[in-house]
Amino acid sequence: MTSTHYILQIETATQVCSVALSANGETVAFIDLDEPNVHASRLTLLVTELLQKTGLSFGNLSAVAVSKGPGSYTGLRIGVSTAKGLCYAADLPLIGIDTLEGMTAGFIANYSPIAGNAKLCPMVDARRMEVFTAVYDGQLQPISSPAAAIIDAQSFGYLDAGQRIILFGSGADKLDALFVANEQVEVVAGFRNSAAHFSLPAYQAFLAEEFADVAYFEPYYLKDFVATTPKKAGRSS
């Protein structure tokens, strides 16, 4: 008889605060909260709500998986620190999931008729026209490594005739007008990150015992965090 391995999954790399529970690679339940600046106040509450919803406890879990980045500096820091704390408290192994790989796994699972033989390009919004991005094929094999890139109309000029690439994620939503006349580049708007997207990659990592060192695991920020100081409001005379 095959054992059931439940994995708690946490995704906080973007504005979406998301938790999910999977069983042997299949999503059992998830909660996505798409609101700004709620990670710190709501994440642990969502975990509690999810376990209550499924009737499970930490004693039923086999591991905790967390989106490790790239993405929002603050969101990743909150997600990873919460996942590490849960692993310490419940003595569970920790699995780190590349954010862009998790997004692509979710896209393949939910948009397979659209994907076809196209290259897949997940994008996390950084600032202005910059995104965190990578390129995968339809079998989730990486074509290019994660990078911070500034996107312009010539960014995908390397595509051969007949090749297509699909852009999706929070970073792609702002690019629709840029590629509206380019038949080789398709922007799928409205795709949102979710912890449910990496149920299969998390389970595969669990079976391969690809566990992170809980004591030393850190988010993959990809680029240094730059703090900004709010401008002072002008004085009225």
C-alpha positions in Angstrom: 0.0 0.0 0.0 1.4 3.4 -1.1 1.9 6.0 1.7 0.3 9.4 1.3 2.8 12.2 1.6 1.2 15.5 2.4 3.3 18.6 1.6 2.5 22.1 2.8 3.4 24.7 0.2 4.0 28.4 0.6 4.2 31.0 -2.2 5.0 34.7 -1.3 7.2 35.8 -4.2 4.7 38.3 -5.6 1.7 40.2 -4.2 -0.2 37.0 -4.0 0.0 35.3 -0.6 -0.7 31.7 -1.2 -0.7 28.3 0.7 -1.5 24.9 -0.6 -1.6 21.3 0.5 -0.7 18.5 -1.9 -0.9 14.7 -1.6 1.7 12.7 -3.6 2.0 15.6 -6.1 -1.7 16.4 -6.4 -3.2 19.6 -5.0 -5.7 18.8 -2.2 -6.6 22.4 -1.3 -5.2 25.9 -1.6 -5.9 29.5 -0.6 -4.8 32.5 -2.7 -5.0 36.0 -1.3 -4.2 38.6 -4.0 -3.9 41.7 -1.8 -0.9 44.0 -1.3 1.2 43.9 1.9 -0.7 41.0 3.6 2.1 38.4 3.8 3.3 39.3 7.3 -0.1 39.6 8.8 -1.9 36.7 7.1 0.5 34.0 6.1 0.4 32.0 9.3 -3.4 32.5 9.6 -3.8 31.0 6.1 -1.7 28.0 7.0 -3.9 27.4 10.0 -7.1 27.9 7.9 -5.8 25.5 5.3 -5.0 22.7 7.8 -8.4 23.2 9.4 -10.1 23.1 6.0 -8.5 19.7 5.2 -8.8 18.2 8.7 -5.0 17.7 8.9 -2.3 18.7 11.4 1.4 19.2 11.2 1.8 15.6 12.4 0.3 14.5 9.0 2.8 16.4 6.9 5.9 15.0 5.3 7.5 18.3 4.3 7.1 22.0 3.8 7.9 23.5 0.4 8.4 27.2 -0.2 8.9 29.4 -3.2 12.5 30.5 -2.9 12.7 33.2 -5.5 13.4 35.2 -7.5 10.7 37.7 -6.5 9.8 40.3 -4.0 12.5 40.8 -1.4 10.0 41.3 1.5 7.6 38.6 0.3 10.4 36.0 0.0 11.9 36.9 3.3 8.5 36.4 5.0 7.7 33.2 3.2 11.1 31.5 3.8 11.3 32.5 7.4 7.8 31.2 8.1 8.6 27.9 6.3 11.8 27.5 8.3 10.0 28.2 11.5 7.4 25.6 10.7 10.0 23.0 9.9 11.9 23.7 13.1 8.7 23.4 15.2 7.4 20.3 13.5 10.7 18.6 12.7 9.9 18.5 9.0 12.3 18.7 5.9 12.3 21.9 3.9 12.0 22.0 0.1 12.9 25.1 -1.9 11.1 25.6 -5.2 12.4 28.0 -7.8 9.6 30.6 -8.3 9.9 30.7 -12.1 9.9 26.9 -12.4 6.9 26.6 -10.1 5.1 29.2 -12.3 5.9 27.3 -15.4 4.7 24.0 -13.9 1.4 25.7 -13.1 1.1 27.1 -16.6 1.8 23.8 -18.2 -0.8 22.1 -16.0 -3.5 24.8 -16.6 -2.8 26.2 -20.0 -1.6 23.1 -21.9 -3.7 23.7 -25.0 -2.3 27.2 -25.3 1.3 26.2 -24.7 1.7 23.6 -27.5 5.3 23.6 -28.7 6.0 27.2 -27.7 8.8 28.3 -25.4 7.4 29.4 -22.0 8.6 32.5 -20.3 7.4 33.2 -16.8 7.9 36.8 -15.5 7.8 38.3 -12.1 7.4 42.1 -12.0 10.5 43.9 -10.7 10.2 47.6 -11.5 9.5 49.7 -14.6 10.1 47.4 -17.6 12.4 45.1 -15.6 11.3 41.5 -14.8 12.7 38.4 -13.2 12.5 35.8 -15.9 13.7 32.5 -17.5 12.7 30.4 -20.5 11.5 26.7 -20.4 10.2 24.2 -22.9 6.9 22.4 -22.6 8.5 19.6 -20.6 9.7 22.1 -17.9 13.3 21.8 -19.1 15.2 25.1 -18.7 16.3 26.9 -21.9 17.8 30.0 -20.1 18.7 30.6 -16.5 16.8 33.0 -14.2 17.8 36.6 -14.8 16.8 40.2 -14.2 16.0 41.7 -17.6 14.7 44.9 -19.1 12.2 44.0 -21.8 11.8 45.9 -25.0 10.3 45.2 -28.5 13.6 43.5 -29.6 14.0 41.2 -26.6 12.8 38.1 -28.5 14.3 38.9 -31.9 16.4 35.7 -31.6 13.4 33.5 -32.3 13.6 31.5 -35.5 10.8 31.7 -38.1 7.8 29.8 -36.9 8.9 29.7 -33.2 6.6 31.1 -30.5 7.1 32.2 -27.0 4.5 32.8 -24.3 4.9 35.4 -21.6 3.0 35.1 -18.4 3.0 36.2 -14.8 2.9 39.6 -13.0 5.8 40.9 -15.1 4.1 40.0 -18.4 0.9 41.8 -17.8 2.5 45.2 -18.5 4.0 44.0 -21.8 0.8 43.3 -23.8 0.9 46.5 -25.8 4.6 46.1 -26.5 4.1 42.8 -28.5 0.6 43.3 -29.8 1.9 43.3 -33.4 4.4 40.5 -32.9 2.8 37.1 -33.9 5.7 35.2 -32.4 5.2 36.6 -28.9 2.0 35.9 -27.0 1.2 37.5 -23.7 -1.2 35.6 -21.4 -2.6 38.2 -19.1 -3.9 37.6 -15.6 -1.7 34.6 -14.6 -1.2 34.7 -10.9 1.3 32.9 -8.7 -0.1 30.2 -6.5 1.3 27.6 -4.1 -0.8 25.1 -5.9 1.4 25.4 -9.0 4.3 23.5 -7.5 2.6 20.5 -6.1 4.3 18.2 -8.6 7.8 19.7 -8.4 7.6 19.7 -4.6 6.7 16.0 -4.6 9.4 15.1 -7.1 12.0 16.9 -4.9 10.6 15.1 -1.8 11.0 11.7 -3.5 14.6 12.6 -4.6 15.3 13.8 -1.0 16.3 17.2 -2.3 16.0 19.0 1.0 17.4 22.3 2.0 19.4 22.9 5.1 16.9 24.6 7.4 19.6 26.4 9.3 21.3 28.0 6.3 18.6 28.2 3.6 18.1 31.7 2.3 15.8 33.2 -0.5 17.2 33.5 -4.0 16.9 37.3 -4.5 18.8 37.3 -7.8 19.7 41.0 -7.3 20.6 43.1 -4.3 17.8 44.7 -2.4 17.8 48.5 -2.8 16.0 50.5 -0.1 14.3 53.7 -1.1 13.4 56.7 1.0 10.0 58.1 0.5 10.0 61.7 -0.8 9.0 64.3 1.7 5.8 66.1 1.0 6.3 69.7 0.0 5.4 72.4 2.5 2.5 74.6 1.9 3.2 78.3 2.3 
